[in-house]
Amino acid sequence: MFHDRARILVRSGRGGDGALSFRREKYVPRGGPDGGDGGRGGDVVLFADPSLRDLSSLRGRRVFAAERGGHGRGARKHGADGASVELAVPVGTQVTTEDGRLVADLARPGERIVVAGGGAGGRGNARFATPTRQAPRFAETGLPGVEHALELRLKLVADAALAGLPNAGKSSLLRRISNATPKVADYPFTTLQPVLGTVESPDGAQLTVADVPGLIEGASEGVGLGHEFLAHLERARLLVHVIDGSEGDADERFETIDRELALYGAGLDQRPQIVVLNKSDLTPEPAPFAVDDPRVLAVHRVSCATGAGIAELKRVLFALCPAAPAPEEGDVAIPEFLDYRPAPPPRRAFRVLRTDRGFRVVGEAPEAEELEEALRGAGVRPGALVEIGDEELEWQP
């Protein structure tokens, strides 16, 4: 089954704790602090993979968590960075937050985005040595990772897209002009999911064409099947409007679909179109079509059953499909690697340090709930000594 949406929870790794250690060797008295830094927590990364066609690979698992960083050790040994999690998504995937805010649009093969950055590692006590404080008995704890609930929405990237009423012959046409093999049958809604095909010209040029489920009146408001897939028409530079020419009401059928495209929005009603009157083998006379619209670049009568008119239609597709827009001079290039960093929470007015006796809270102590959460994140255990200002408390959950 084709999946063009997925909801995932991403969680980056926590930073490792800095080490509280002192150099102890037989002939080196008072060797001084040598605690190494903790490693950085792993990231969660999304990247656009051109070999994928939908988001089904992410449907079976909801939570993706990176590893935490390793703790620092003595002899100034730093902890290892946590392993990152890299998730492959199809080209054309949009990443949004739960409230619908766009985070990234991975519309190019190979584009990457860090959707959850790992927490920084804590500094070891060697970092806190000064001429007046030569034996610091504390080290930083690693910062926690972040967690985001994200929605992934796929919008197919195609040069042209087939649109039309159910049973107009879109799937048959895609079979004729491309290498795709969608299901074909003589009943409405045979196509239940989008299909991509590649059209090749004699000189080696290629076009990607998408076929989506048929649209009916009211599709823009959720009627029928095609309303779920209208978004896949947004990226197409050319619409191929397929109409059953054997019914004799091609003008009305064109207006029905054109109205739904206009109601959906996203500029679909302004997209250049080619009208294809299919099933020409069923009528002795050419199917009439009297719509005069500047968006209609060409009208072609074909028969997918006999192949009549298909070769000419393929030539017209390559001639009329607009070229991909080139970046204008002065435009800022989109970076290949993006980093999603939402507005950070207010900076805490305190820090939690690990000491040789337990933990120390430096700065303005927060409310009880926030303090408990910070200490739990730092790894406090029942019975540990916690210093807050001039007070020493034994931690009891």
C-alpha positions in Angstrom: 0.0 0.0 0.0 1.2 3.5 -0.8 1.8 5.7 2.3 2.3 9.4 1.7 2.0 10.4 5.4 3.7 9.3 8.6 3.9 10.5 12.2 7.1 9.9 14.1 8.6 10.9 17.4 12.3 11.7 17.2 14.6 11.8 20.3 18.2 12.9 20.2 20.8 11.5 22.6 21.8 13.0 25.9 25.4 14.3 26.3 27.8 12.3 28.4 28.9 13.5 31.8 32.3 14.9 32.4 34.6 12.9 34.5 35.6 13.7 38.1 39.1 12.3 38.3 42.6 13.1 39.7 45.9 11.8 38.4 47.2 9.1 40.7 50.6 7.7 39.9 53.3 6.3 42.2 55.9 9.1 41.6 53.5 11.9 40.7 52.1 13.3 44.0 49.2 15.6 43.7 48.9 15.0 40.0 46.0 17.3 39.6 42.6 16.9 37.9 42.5 14.8 34.7 38.8 14.2 34.1 37.8 14.1 30.4 34.8 15.6 28.8 31.6 13.7 28.0 30.7 12.9 24.4 28.0 14.6 22.4 24.6 12.9 22.1 23.6 11.5 18.7 21.4 13.4 16.2 18.3 12.3 14.4 18.7 13.0 10.7 16.4 12.8 7.7 17.7 12.6 4.2 16.1 12.4 0.7 16.7 9.0 -0.9 15.7 8.9 -4.6 15.3 5.1 -4.5 12.3 5.3 -2.2 8.7 5.9 -3.5 6.7 6.3 -0.3 6.9 6.5 3.5 5.9 2.9 4.3 9.4 2.2 5.8 8.6 4.6 8.7 5.0 3.3 9.3 6.0 0.2 11.4 8.0 2.2 14.0 7.0 5.4 15.7 9.9 6.3 18.0 13.4 6.9 16.7 16.0 7.6 19.4 19.7 8.3 19.0 22.4 7.1 21.4 23.6 9.1 24.3 27.2 10.3 24.5 29.8 8.3 26.4 31.0 9.6 29.8 34.4 11.1 30.2 37.1 9.2 32.1 40.4 9.8 33.9 43.7 10.6 32.1 41.7 13.2 30.2 39.9 10.6 28.1 36.9 12.1 26.4 33.7 10.1 26.0 32.6 8.9 22.5 29.9 10.8 20.7 26.6 9.0 20.6 25.6 7.3 17.3 23.2 9.3 15.2 20.0 7.9 13.6 19.6 8.5 9.9 16.2 8.0 8.3 15.7 7.7 4.6 12.6 9.4 3.1 11.5 9.8 -0.5 12.4 12.9 -2.5 9.5 15.4 -2.1 8.9 14.8 1.6 7.8 17.8 3.7 8.6 17.8 7.4 6.1 19.7 9.6 5.5 20.1 13.3 2.3 18.9 15.1 0.8 22.4 14.6 1.4 22.3 10.8 4.5 24.6 10.7 6.9 23.6 7.9 10.3 22.6 9.1 11.9 21.5 5.8 11.0 20.4 2.2 13.4 17.7 1.0 12.7 18.2 -2.7 16.2 17.4 -4.0 18.0 14.0 -3.9 20.5 13.9 -1.1 19.2 16.8 1.0 19.6 16.3 4.7 18.2 17.9 7.8 19.0 17.4 11.5 15.5 17.2 13.1 16.8 16.6 16.6 20.3 17.7 17.7 22.1 15.8 20.4 22.9 17.3 23.8 26.3 18.7 24.5 28.6 16.7 26.7 29.6 17.9 30.1 33.1 19.2 30.9 35.4 17.1 33.0 37.0 18.6 36.2 40.2 19.2 34.3 38.5 22.0 32.5 37.7 23.9 35.8 41.3 24.0 37.1 42.7 27.5 37.7 45.7 28.9 39.5 43.5 29.5 42.5 41.4 26.3 42.2 43.9 23.6 41.5 41.8 20.6 42.6 38.2 21.2 41.5 36.0 18.4 42.9 33.2 18.8 40.5 32.4 18.2 36.8 29.5 19.0 34.5 26.7 16.7 33.6 25.7 16.3 30.0 22.8 18.3 28.6 19.7 16.4 27.7 18.6 15.7 24.1 15.5 17.0 22.5 12.3 15.3 21.5 9.9 16.4 18.7 6.7 14.9 17.3 6.9 15.4 13.5 4.5 14.7 10.6 6.0 13.7 7.3 4.0 14.4 4.1 5.1 13.2 0.7 4.3 15.3 -2.4 5.5 13.4 -5.5 8.1 15.2 -7.6 7.1 14.7 -11.3 7.4 16.7 -14.5 3.8 16.0 -15.5 0.8 14.6 -13.8 -2.3 12.9 -15.1 -5.7 14.2 -13.9 -9.2 13.3 -14.8 -12.4 11.6 -13.8 -12.4 7.9 -12.8 -12.2 5.4 -15.6 -11.0 8.0 -18.1 -8.0 5.8 -19.0 -5.2 7.5 -17.1 -3.6 4.2 -16.0 -3.8 2.8 -19.5 -2.2 6.0 -20.9 0.6 5.8 -18.3 1.3 2.2 -19.4 1.4 3.3 -23.0 3.8 6.2 -22.7 6.1 5.1 -19.8 7.7 2.1 -18.1 5.1 2.0 -15.4 2.7 -1.0 -15.1 -0.3 0.2 -13.1 -3.4 -1.9 -12.7 -5.9 -1.4 -15.5 -9.5 -2.5 -15.4 -12.9 -1.4 -16.9 -14.4 0.1 -13.7 -14.0 3.3 -11.7 -11.3 3.8 -9.0 -9.1 1.0 -10.3 -6.1 3.2 -9.3 -6.1 3.5 -5.5 -2.6 5.0 -5.1 -0.3 7.3 -7.0 2.0 5.7 -9.6 5.2 7.2 -11.1 6.4 6.4 -14.6 9.4 7.5 -16.7 8.8 8.5 -20.3 11.8 8.3 -22.6 12.4 10.0 -25.9 14.5 8.7 -28.8 17.3 11.1 -28.0 17.6 9.8 -24.4 15.7 12.6 -22.6 13.4 11.5 -19.8 10.2 12.9 -18.1 8.6 11.7 -14.9 4.8 11.4 -15.1 2.5 10.7 -12.1 -0.9 9.1 -12.2 -3.2 9.7 -9.2 -6.6 8.3 -8.4 -9.5 9.7 -10.4 -11.2 12.9 -9.1 -14.9 13.4 -8.8 -17.1 16.5 -8.1 -16.4 17.5 -4.5 -12.9 16.0 -4.4 -11.5 19.2 -3.0 -13.9 18.9 0.0 -13.0 15.2 0.7 -15.4 13.4 -1.6 -14.2 10.2 -3.4 -10.6 8.9 -3.3 -8.6 11.5 -5.2 -8.9 14.2 -2.6 -6.2 12.5 -0.5 -3.8 12.7 -3.4 -4.4 16.2 -4.8 -1.2 17.3 -3.1 0.8 15.1 -5.5 -0.2 17.4 -8.4 1.3 20.5 -6.8 4.9 19.9 -7.9 4.0 18.9 -11.5 4.9 21.6 -14.0 2.3 20.3 -16.6 -1.1 18.7 -16.1 -2.2 16.1 -18.6 -6.0 16.2 -18.4 -7.3 12.8 -19.5 -11.0 12.7 -20.7 -13.1 9.9 -22.0 -13.9 11.2 -25.4 -16.4 8.4 -26.2 -19.1 9.9 -23.9 -19.6 13.1 -26.0 -19.5 15.5 -23.1 -15.8 16.3 -23.0 -16.4 20.0 -22.2 -18.5 19.3 -19.1 -15.9 16.7 -17.8 -13.1 19.3 -18.3 -15.0 21.9 -16.4 -15.8 19.5 -13.5 -12.2 18.6 -12.9 -11.0 22.2 -13.5 -13.4 23.4 -10.9 -12.0 21.0 -8.3 -8.5 22.0 -9.1 -9.4 25.7 -8.5 -11.2 24.9 -5.2 -8.2 23.0 -4.0 -5.8 25.9 -4.6 -2.0 25.7 -4.6 -2.1 27.2 -8.1 -3.4 24.1 -9.8 -6.0 26.0 -11.8 -3.2 28.1 -13.3 -1.0 25.2 -14.4 -0.5 24.7 -18.2 -2.4 21.7 -19.4 -2.6 19.2 -22.3 -6.1 17.8 -22.9 -6.0 14.1 -24.0 -9.3 12.8 -25.4 -9.0 9.0 -24.9 -10.9 6.1 -26.4 -10.9 7.5 -29.9 -11.4 4.0 -31.3 -14.9 3.8 -29.9 -16.3 6.7 -31.9 -16.3 7.0 -35.7 -15.9 10.8 -35.6 -13.3 12.7 -33.6 -14.5 13.6 -30.1 -15.6 17.2 -30.0 -13.9 19.6 -27.6 -14.8 23.3 -27.7 -13.2 24.8 -24.6 -11.2 27.9 -25.4 -8.7 28.3 -22.6 -5.2 29.9 -22.7 -4.0 27.3 -20.2 -4.7 24.4 -22.7 -1.6 24.2 -24.8 -2.7 21.3 -27.0 -5.6 18.9 -27.5 -4.9 15.3 -28.6 -7.1 12.4 -29.4 -5.6 9.0 -28.7 -6.6 5.4 -28.2 -4.8 3.5 -25.4 -6.3 0.3 -26.7 -4.9 0.6 -30.2 -2.0 2.9 -29.6 -3.3 5.6 -32.1 -1.9 9.0 -31.3 0.5 7.8 -28.5 3.8 8.5 -30.4 2.7 12.1 -31.2 1.5 12.7 -27.7 4.9 11.7 -26.3 6.6 14.2 -28.7 4.3 16.9 -27.5 5.0 16.1 -23.9 8.7 16.7 -24.3 8.0 19.8 -26.4 5.5 21.5 -24.1 6.5 20.4 -20.6 8.1 23.5 -19.0 11.7 23.2 -18.0 12.6 23.2 -14.4 13.0 26.8 -13.2 16.7 27.8 -12.9 17.8 29.7 -9.9 17.9 33.4 -10.5 21.1 35.4 -10.1 21.5 36.6 -6.6 19.3 33.9 -5.1 20.7 32.3 -2.0 21.4 28.6 -2.7 19.6 26.1 -0.5 22.0 24.3 1.7 22.3 20.6 1.2 22.4 20.0 5.0 19.8 21.8 7.2 19.5 21.9 10.9 16.1 22.2 12.6 16.6 24.2 15.7 13.2 25.4 17.2 13.1 28.3 19.6 15.1 27.1 22.6 13.5 27.1 26.0 14.5 29.9 28.4 18.0 29.4 29.6 18.2 27.9 33.0 19.5 30.1 35.7 21.3 27.1 37.4 23.6 24.2 36.5 23.9 20.8 38.0 27.5 19.7 38.7 28.7 16.2 39.7 30.9 16.3 42.8 32.9 13.6 44.6 30.2 13.5 47.2 27.1 13.7 45.0 25.7 16.7 43.1 25.9 20.5 43.5 23.3 22.9 42.2 25.0 26.2 41.2 23.0 29.4 40.6 19.4 30.2 41.3 17.7 27.1 42.5 14.4 26.4 40.6 11.1 25.2 41.8 10.9 21.7 43.3 9.5 20.0 40.2 12.0 21.5 37.8 14.9 20.8 40.2 13.8 17.1 40.6 13.6 16.7 36.8 17.1 18.2 36.4 18.6 16.0 39.1 16.9 12.9 37.7 18.3 13.7 34.3 21.8 14.0 35.8 21.5 10.5 37.3 20.8 11.2 40.9 20.1 8.1 43.1 18.4 7.7 46.4 20.7 8.6 49.3 23.0 10.8 47.2 24.2 14.1 48.7 22.8 17.2 46.9 24.3 20.6 47.7 22.0 23.6 47.2 23.7 26.8 48.3 24.8 26.3 51.9 22.5 23.4 52.5 23.4 19.7 52.1 20.4 17.4 51.5 20.2 13.6 51.1 18.2 12.9 48.0 15.0 10.9 48.6 12.5 10.5 45.7 
